[in-house]
Amino acid sequence: MSLTVTNLTKTYGKTAKPALDHVGLTLRPAIYGLFGRNGAGKSTLLSLIANRLLPTGGMVMLDDADVRDNEAAQGRIYLANETRPFLWPVRLSTIFRREERYYGGFDWGFCSRMLAAFGIAPGVAYGNLSLGQRQIVHVVAALCVPVDVLLLDEPVGGFDAANRELFYRFLLESYAERPRIVVVSTHIIDEIAQVIERVIILDQGHVVDEFATEAVGSHAAVLTGDADAVDEFVAETGLPVLARERMGRIASVTIRGVIDANDLPEGIVASGLGLQDYVIAVTGRPDGTAAEPTAMTTDAGER
């Protein structure tokens, strides 16, 4: 099973800058983290995959089927976000039965366990819940339908810490029971890093990196030492600079690429970046320009 995004572009208005600009991705069964700053195009990408928006250009293929205006393909894709149309006066059990009819199944046992763990009664009306509880209902519905592509757009934004931990546990349990393509868009990167298998980073409508989560340490490094020595070394290597800080004569330069400690001049120390720091470094360019895309890492580990 694969989901292929080819040259996907979305522009709002004739003269506006594209929200997505010729995005290309190939997704296979795994849990992906989708990261980027506000306005990077994350929600637009998920909505285009789910056929909630029509693209300006490009296409989305699920296996060999174009998802656009394709009811069979759309029945295999589920997008959970804040705009999903759950009616306020309707009881949760009725909402879940509606999802079951459309998607051809529903895991009622898993649903009951999740609602009990989150402290929500199945007979309550959707509109009587708090904002955080309504978000929980969206997540519960998403994890219980038998789809092949599950898209979760900011699923834990209104969750407290305990409920976020419950969500991560249930997400992993759901994936273990039914491996499929899962994409989680979130700004809470440090927490989700322990759950996801692969990373996609968007910046200003472009995919700027995509890699296995465990490989983040090989994507960037921070060089710290005498400012002149660091600047000279970075210039000699030609490695792209993601960020630069200076305090007196000491500089810390974040570079994209791999540094062998044996190649470092005396007095310069290299340290790795965690996933959240790497995402910030890649997308936090002070001049406001988009980061340059890197060669994508394939599942076989080739560049």
TIKE-294810 format. One record per residue: residue in one letter; y, x, z of N, C-alpha, C in turn. Coordinates in steps of 0.05 Angstrom, whole numbers, padded with zeros to 5 digits, always signed. Layout:
# residues N
aYXZYXZYXZ;...
END
This chain:
# residues 303
m-00024+00017+00000+00000+00000+00000+00025+00018+00000;s+00044+00010-00016+00069+00025-00017+00093+00007-00023;l+00116+00014-00013+00141+00001-00019+00159+00022-00033;t+00167+00016-00057+00182+00036-00073+00210+00025-00078;v+00230+00040-00070+00258+00033-00075+00268+00052-00096;t+00278+00042-00119+00286+00058-00141+00315+00053-00149;n+00333+00073-00147+00361+00071-00155+00375+00046-00144;l+00369+00040-00119+00379+00015-00107+00409+00019-00101;t+00425+00001-00112+00454+00002-00109+00464-00026-00101;k+00483-00026-00083+00496-00051-00075+00526-00047-00072;t+00542-00061-00087+00571-00060-00085+00582-00087-00079;y+00600-00089-00059+00613-00114-00052+00640-00114-00065;g+00644-00128-00087+00669-00128-00101+00669-00108-00124;k+00685-00112-00144+00684-00096-00168+00694-00068-00164;t+00713-00064-00146+00725-00037-00143+00717-00023-00117;a+00701-00037-00101+00694-00025-00075+00674-00002-00078;k+00675+00016-00059+00655+00037-00057+00628+00025-00051;p+00607+00034-00065+00580+00022-00060+00571+00025-00031;a+00561+00003-00020+00548+00004+00006+00523+00020+00005;l+00509+00018-00017+00485+00034-00024+00490+00046-00051;d+00483+00071-00055+00489+00084-00080+00464+00099-00091;h+00449+00085-00109+00425+00096-00122+00405+00108-00102;v+00398+00091-00083+00379+00100-00062+00350+00099-00073;g+00335+00120-00068+00307+00121-00075+00290+00129-00052;l+00268+00113-00047+00250+00118-00025+00222+00108-00033;t+00202+00121-00022+00175+00111-00024+00163+00110+00004;l+00157+00086+00014+00147+00082+00041+00118+00074+00040;r+00102+00085+00058+00074+00078+00061+00069+00071+00090;p+00046+00060+00097+00041+00052+00125+00048+00073+00145;a+00068+00068+00162+00077+00085+00183+00100+00071+00197;i+00108+00081+00220+00131+00070+00234+00154+00089+00228;y+00175+00079+00214+00198+00094+00206+00221+00088+00224;g+00237+00108+00230+00263+00104+00242+00285+00107+00221;l+00303+00087+00219+00324+00087+00200+00350+00092+00215;f+00364+00114+00210+00386+00123+00226+00411+00128+00208;g+00434+00125+00220+00459+00130+00207+00482+00117+00223;r+00506+00125+00216+00529+00114+00230+00534+00085+00222;n+00552+00072+00237+00560+00045+00229+00571+00045+00201;g+00562+00027+00184+00572+00026+00157+00557+00044+00138;a+00536+00057+00147+00521+00076+00129+00505+00062+00108;g+00499+00036+00112+00484+00021+00093+00456+00012+00102;k+00451+00016+00128+00424+00010+00139+00417-00020+00136;s+00435-00037+00146+00429-00066+00144+00428-00076+00115;t+00445-00064+00099+00445-00072+00070+00418-00064+00058;l+00408-00041+00064+00382-00032+00053+00360-00051+00061;l+00359-00058+00087+00338-00075+00097+00340-00103+00084;s+00365-00113+00082+00368-00140+00070+00361-00140+00040;l+00366-00119+00026+00358-00117-00002+00327-00116-00005;i+00314-00101+00013+00285-00100+00012+00273-00128+00017;a+00285-00142+00036+00275-00169+00043+00285-00191+00025;n+00300-00184+00004+00311-00203-00015+00331-00223-00002;r+00343-00214+00020+00365-00230+00031+00391-00226+00016;l+00393-00203+00003+00416-00196-00015+00405-00189-00042;l+00421-00193-00062+00414-00185-00090+00427-00158-00096;p+00412-00140-00107+00423-00113-00113+00443-00114-00137;t+00462-00096-00137+00479-00091-00160+00463-00076-00181;g+00444-00060-00173+00427-00045-00191+00403-00035-00177;g+00382-00027-00193+00358-00017-00181+00338-00039-00174;m+00316-00031-00162+00295-00050-00155+00279-00042-00131;v+00265-00061-00120+00246-00057-00097+00219-00067-00106;m+00199-00050-00105+00172-00057-00113+00154-00055-00089;l+00138-00076-00083+00117-00076-00063+00091-00074-00078;d+00078-00051-00076+00055-00045-00094+00065-00046-00122;d+00055-00064-00139+00063-00065-00166+00081-00090-00172;a+00091-00103-00151+00106-00128-00155+00135-00124-00147;d+00153-00133-00164+00182-00133-00158+00186-00155-00137;v+00199-00148-00115+00203-00168-00093+00224-00189-00099;r+00240-00184-00119+00262-00203-00125+00251-00229-00137;d+00259-00251-00124+00250-00278-00133+00220-00279-00136;n+00206-00267-00117+00177-00266-00118+00167-00276-00091;e+00159-00302-00090+00152-00314-00064+00128-00300-00052;a+00109-00292-00068+00085-00279-00058+00092-00253-00044;a+00109-00237-00057+00117-00211-00046+00134-00216-00021;q+00152-00235-00022+00169-00241+00001+00153-00250+00025;g+00130-00263+00020+00113-00271+00042+00099-00249+00056;r+00101-00224+00045+00089-00200+00057+00110-00184+00071;i+00136-00192+00071+00158-00177+00082+00172-00194+00103;y+00178-00183+00126+00192-00198+00148+00215-00181+00158;l+00239-00192+00157+00263-00179+00167+00272-00194+00192;a+00272-00180+00215+00283-00191+00240+00310-00179+00245;n+00331-00196+00244+00358-00187+00251+00373-00210+00264;e+00398-00205+00270+00414-00224+00285+00420-00249+00269;t+00417-00248+00242+00424-00271+00226+00399-00288+00218;r+00376-00281+00228+00352-00297+00222+00357-00325+00232;p+00352-00346+00215+00361-00373+00221+00341-00388+00239;f+00342-00382+00265+00328-00398+00285+00347-00419+00296;l+00339-00445+00295+00356-00467+00303+00358-00469+00334;w+00382-00473+00344+00387-00472+00372+00372-00494+00388;p+00371-00519+00378+00358-00540+00395+00328-00539+00395;v+00316-00522+00378+00287-00522+00374+00272-00505+00394;r+00250-00515+00404+00234-00501+00423+00220-00477+00410;l+00215-00456+00426+00203-00432+00415+00176-00437+00402;s+00160-00454+00414+00133-00459+00403+00136-00471+00375;t+00156-00488+00371+00161-00499+00344+00171-00478+00324;i+00188-00460+00333+00197-00438+00316+00174-00421+00308;f+00156-00415+00326+00133-00398+00319+00114-00412+00300;r+00111-00438+00303+00093-00453+00285+00105-00453+00257;r+00132-00454+00255+00144-00452+00228+00139-00425+00215;e+00142-00404+00231+00136-00377+00221+00106-00375+00212;e+00089-00387+00227+00060-00387+00221+00055-00401+00194;r+00068-00423+00189+00064-00438+00164+00073-00421+00140;y+00096-00408+00143+00107-00394+00120+00092-00368+00115;y+00084-00353+00136+00072-00327+00132+00042-00328+00133;g+00030-00351+00137+00001-00354+00135-00015-00345+00159;g-00002-00343+00182-00016-00335+00206+00003-00328+00228;f-00007-00327+00252+00009-00320+00276-00010-00313+00298;d-00004-00291+00312-00021-00282+00334-00012-00295+00360;w-00023-00318+00366-00014-00333+00389-00021-00320+00415;g-00043-00306+00417-00050-00292+00441-00031-00269+00448;f-00024-00254+00427-00005-00232+00431+00022-00243+00438;c+00030-00265+00425+00055-00278+00431+00057-00286+00460;s+00035-00298+00470+00036-00307+00498+00038-00284+00517;r+00024-00262+00512+00026-00239+00529+00054-00227+00529;m+00067-00225+00505+00093-00214+00504+00114-00232+00518;l+00113-00258+00513+00132-00276+00526+00129-00274+00557;a+00104-00273+00566+00100-00271+00595+00112-00245+00606;a+00107-00223+00592+00118-00197+00600+00148-00197+00601;f+00160-00210+00581+00190-00211+00580+00201-00234+00598;g+00184-00250+00610+00193-00271+00628+00206-00295+00614;i+00196-00302+00590+00207-00325+00575+00185-00346+00571;a+00193-00371+00577+00174-00394+00575+00173-00403+00546;p+00149-00408+00535+00146-00415+00507+00158-00443+00500;g+00161-00460+00521+00171-00487+00516+00202-00489+00517;v+00216-00467+00522+00245-00469+00525+00258-00471+00497;a+00281-00484+00496+00296-00485+00471+00310-00459+00465;y+00310-00451+00440+00322-00425+00432+00351-00423+00442;g+00366-00444+00439+00394-00443+00446+00400-00441+00476;n+00379-00446+00493+00383-00443+00522+00378-00415+00532;l+00372-00397+00514+00367-00369+00522+00392-00353+00521;s+00392-00331+00536+00414-00312+00534+00412-00296+00508;l+00433-00281+00502+00433-00265+00477+00410-00246+00477;g+00406-00232+00499+00384-00213+00500+00357-00227+00496;q+00353-00250+00509+00328-00265+00506+00324-00275+00478;r+00346-00283+00464+00343-00292+00436+00334-00268+00419;q+00344-00244+00425+00335-00221+00410+00305-00216+00415;i+00296-00220+00439+00268-00217+00446+00251-00236+00429;v+00260-00261+00426+00245-00281+00410+00242-00271+00381;h+00263-00259+00370+00262-00249+00343+00240-00227+00341;v+00240-00209+00361+00220-00187+00361+00192-00198+00364;v+00188-00218+00382+00162-00229+00386+00152-00242+00361;a+00168-00258+00348+00160-00270+00322+00153-00249+00302;a+00169-00228+00300+00164-00207+00280+00137-00193+00284;l+00130-00188+00309+00105-00173+00315+00081-00191+00313;c+00084-00217+00310+00061-00235+00310+00054-00246+00282;v+00071-00242+00262+00065-00252+00236+00049-00230+00220;p+00030-00238+00203+00012-00219+00190+00024-00208+00164;v+00047-00194+00166+00060-00184+00142+00053-00154+00138;d+00058-00144+00114+00053-00116+00107+00077-00098+00110;v+00101-00110+00110+00126-00095+00113+00142-00109+00135;l+00147-00095+00157+00162-00106+00180+00188-00090+00183;l+00211-00104+00180+00237-00092+00181+00251-00102+00206;l+00258-00084+00224+00271-00091+00250+00299-00078+00251;d+00319-00095+00248+00347-00085+00247+00360-00088+00275;e+00364-00065+00288+00375-00064+00315+00361-00083+00334;p+00334-00079+00336+00319-00098+00352+00324-00097+00382;v+00334-00075+00393+00337-00073+00422+00366-00071+00431;g+00384-00078+00414+00413-00075+00421+00421-00090+00446;g+00409-00113+00451+00416-00129+00475+00395-00127+00498;f+00376-00108+00495+00355-00105+00515+00364-00087+00538;d+00355-00093+00562+00358-00074+00584+00337-00053+00581;a+00338-00032+00598+00320-00009+00595+00291-00017+00598;a+00285-00035+00617+00257-00044+00621+00247-00059+00597;n+00263-00076+00586+00254-00091+00562+00251-00074+00538;r+00268-00053+00536+00264-00034+00514+00237-00020+00515;e+00230-00012+00540+00204+00001+00543+00181-00018+00536;l+00184-00044+00543+00163-00064+00536+00162-00066+00505;f+00185-00067+00492+00185-00069+00463+00170-00046+00450;y+00176-00021+00458+00163+00002+00446+00133+00001+00450;r+00125-00008+00474+00096-00010+00479+00083-00031+00461;f+00096-00054+00459+00084-00075+00442+00085-00068+00412;l+00106-00053+00404+00107-00045+00376+00084-00026+00370;l+00078-00007+00387+00056+00011+00382+00029-00004+00383;e+00026-00023+00401+00002-00039+00402-00002-00055+00377;s+00020-00067+00367+00018-00083+00343+00011-00065+00319;y+00023-00042+00317+00017-00024+00295-00012-00014+00296;a-00022-00008+00319-00049+00001+00322-00069-00020+00313;e-00062-00045+00319-00079-00067+00310-00077-00073+00281;r-00053-00069+00269-00049-00075+00241-00030-00053+00229;p-00041-00031+00220-00023-00010+00208-00010-00021+00183;r+00016-00017+00181+00032-00027+00159+00058-00011+00158;i+00076-00019+00140+00102-00006+00138+00121-00019+00158;v+00130-00004+00177+00149-00014+00197+00174+00003+00196;v+00197-00009+00193+00222+00005+00192+00240-00005+00215;v+00248+00012+00233+00264+00005+00256+00291+00018+00253;s+00312+00002+00249+00340+00012+00248+00352+00010+00276;t+00361+00032+00287+00372+00032+00314+00390+00056+00319;h+00408+00053+00338+00425+00075+00346+00414+00088+00371;i+00393+00077+00383+00382+00089+00407+00360+00108+00399;i+00368+00131+00390+00350+00150+00375+00331+00164+00394;d+00341+00174+00417+00324+00190+00435+00300+00174+00444;e+00303+00148+00449+00280+00132+00458+00260+00127+00436;i+00270+00119+00413+00252+00112+00391+00238+00136+00379;a+00249+00160+00384+00237+00184+00374+00209+00188+00383;q+00202+00177+00406+00175+00180+00416+00156+00160+00403;v+00166+00142+00387+00150+00120+00376+00146+00124+00346;i+00167+00132+00332+00166+00133+00302+00151+00157+00292;e+00140+00154+00268+00126+00176+00254+00143+00190+00234;r+00162+00176+00222+00178+00187+00201+00207+00179+00205;v+00225+00195+00193+00254+00191+00197+00267+00188+00170;i+00285+00168+00168+00303+00165+00144+00331+00165+00154;i+00348+00182+00143+00376+00183+00151+00394+00175+00127;l+00410+00155+00132+00430+00145+00112+00458+00155+00120;d+00473+00162+00100+00501+00169+00105+00518+00160+00082;q+00536+00141+00087+00554+00131+00066+00539+00122+00041;g+00518+00107+00045+00503+00095+00023+00483+00113+00010;h+00479+00137+00020+00460+00156+00008+00438+00163+00028;v+00414+00167+00019+00393+00179+00036+00398+00209+00036;v+00404+00220+00060+00410+00249+00062+00386+00265+00073;d+00366+00251+00084+00342+00265+00093+00320+00245+00099;e+00296+00254+00096+00272+00238+00102+00249+00257+00108;f+00237+00255+00132+00217+00275+00140+00200+00264+00163;a+00178+00278+00169+00161+00271+00192+00176+00277+00217;t+00175+00260+00237+00190+00263+00262+00184+00290+00275;e+00160+00298+00275+00152+00323+00288+00164+00348+00274;a+00174+00344+00250+00185+00367+00235+00215+00371+00239;v+00227+00356+00257+00256+00358+00260+00265+00386+00268;g+00248+00401+00283+00255+00428+00291+00259+00447+00268;s+00247+00441+00245+00249+00459+00222+00271+00451+00203;h+00287+00431+00211+00308+00422+00193+00336+00433+00199;a+00340+00443+00224+00366+00453+00231+00364+00471+00255;a+00384+00487+00260+00385+00504+00283+00414+00508+00291;v+00419+00515+00316+00445+00522+00326+00446+00552+00331;l+00464+00566+00319+00468+00594+00322+00492+00599+00341;t+00487+00614+00362+00508+00619+00382+00511+00649+00386;g+00536+00657+00387+00542+00686+00391+00570+00692+00385;d+00576+00718+00382+00603+00727+00375+00612+00713+00349;a+00635+00701+00349+00644+00685+00327+00644+00700+00300;d+00654+00724+00300+00654+00739+00275+00626+00745+00265;a+00608+00752+00284+00581+00759+00276+00566+00734+00266;v+00570+00711+00279+00558+00687+00270+00568+00679+00242;d+00594+00680+00239+00606+00672+00213+00596+00690+00190;e+00594+00716+00196+00584+00735+00176+00555+00729+00169;f+00539+00724+00189+00510+00719+00184+00506+00693+00168;v+00521+00672+00175+00519+00647+00161+00528+00650+00132;a+00549+00665+00127+00559+00670+00100+00538+00685+00084;e+00524+00705+00096+00504+00720+00082+00480+00703+00075;t+00471+00686+00093+00447+00669+00087+00453+00647+00068;g+00478+00638+00067+00485+00616+00049+00474+00589+00058;l+00466+00586+00083+00455+00561+00093+00478+00541+00098;p+00473+00516+00092+00494+00496+00095+00502+00493+00125;v+00528+00491+00130+00538+00487+00157+00542+00457+00162;l+00530+00447+00184+00533+00419+00191+00555+00415+00212;a+00558+00434+00230+00579+00431+00250+00586+00459+00260;r+00611+00461+00271+00621+00487+00280+00638+00483+00305;e+00632+00498+00326+00649+00497+00350+00656+00525+00359;r+00679+00529+00371+00687+00555+00379+00702+00553+00406;m+00694+00571+00424+00708+00573+00450+00714+00603+00454;g+00739+00610+00450+00746+00638+00451+00732+00654+00429;r+00718+00675+00437+00704+00691+00417+00675+00682+00412;i+00667+00661+00426+00639+00651+00423+00640+00627+00404;a+00622+00627+00385+00619+00605+00366+00591+00594+00366;s+00589+00568+00363+00563+00554+00359+00565+00540+00332;v+00547+00548+00314+00547+00537+00287+00520+00524+00282;t+00521+00498+00275+00496+00484+00268+00491+00486+00238;i+00468+00497+00231+00462+00501+00202+00438+00484+00195;r+00437+00476+00170+00413+00462+00161+00394+00482+00148;g+00370+00482+00157+00350+00501+00147+00335+00515+00169;v+00317+00533+00161+00300+00547+00180+00309+00576+00184;i+00311+00585+00208+00318+00612+00215+00295+00626+00229;d+00287+00649+00219+00267+00665+00233+00282+00682+00254;a+00273+00680+00279+00286+00694+00300+00287+00724+00295;n+00267+00734+00281+00266+00763+00275+00288+00771+00256;d+00300+00752+00241+00321+00758+00222+00349+00758+00235;l+00351+00749+00260+00377+00746+00272+00388+00773+00281;p+00414+00778+00276+00426+00802+00286+00427+00801+00316;e+00429+00825+00329+00431+00826+00358+00456+00811+00367;g+00452+00796+00388+00475+00781+00400+00477+00752+00390;i+00461+00744+00371+00461+00717+00361+00435+00703+00369;v+00437+00680+00381+00414+00665+00391+00412+00639+00375;a+00387+00632+00367+00382+00607+00353+00367+00588+00371;s+00375+00563+00371+00362+00542+00386+00358+00517+00368;g+00337+00502+00374+00331+00479+00357+00347+00455+00365;l+00345+00434+00349+00358+00408+00354+00338+00386+00359;g+00343+00369+00378+00328+00344+00380+00336+00325+00358;l+00321+00303+00355+00326+00285+00333+00353+00273+00334;q+00362+00264+00358+00388+00251+00360+00410+00270+00352;d+00408+00295+00362+00429+00315+00356+00429+00321+00326;y+00405+00321+00314+00404+00327+00285+00417+00305+00269;v+00412+00280+00277+00424+00257+00262+00454+00258+00265;i+00464+00264+00289+00493+00266+00293+00504+00289+00276;a+00491+00312+00276+00501+00334+00260+00502+00328+00231;v+00481+00315+00220+00480+00309+00192+00501+00288+00183;t+00506+00269+00200+00523+00247+00192+00551+00248+00204;g+00557+00268+00221+00583+00269+00235+00602+00288+00223;r+00604+00289+00197+00621+00308+00183+00651+00302+00189;p+00666+00321+00199+00693+00315+00207+00712+00309+00184;d+00705+00316+00159+00723+00311+00136+00718+00283+00124;g+00698+00268+00135+00693+00241+00126+00677+00239+00101;t+00668+00261+00090+00652+00260+00066+00623+00257+00073;a+00607+00247+00054+00579+00243+00058+00565+00270+00058;a+00544+00272+00075+00528+00296+00075+00513+00299+00048;e+00507+00324+00040+00492+00328+00016+00463+00321+00020;p+00451+00305+00003+00422+00299+00006+00406+00325+00004;t+00384+00325+00018+00365+00348+00017+00341+00339+00000;a+00325+00359-00008+00300+00352-00022+00282+00338-00003;m+00271+00315-00011+00255+00299+00006+00228+00311+00012;t+00219+00308+00036+00192+00318+00044+00172+00297+00038;t+00151+00303+00023+00130+00284+00016+00110+00283+00038;d+00092+00263+00037+00070+00261+00057+00052+00285+00057;a+00051+00299+00034+00034+00323+00033+00048+00347+00044;g+00074+00344+00052+00089+00366+00065+00103+00384+00044;e+00104+00376+00019+00117+00392-00001+00147+00385-00002;r+00163+00403-00012+00191+00398-00014+00198+00393-00043;
END
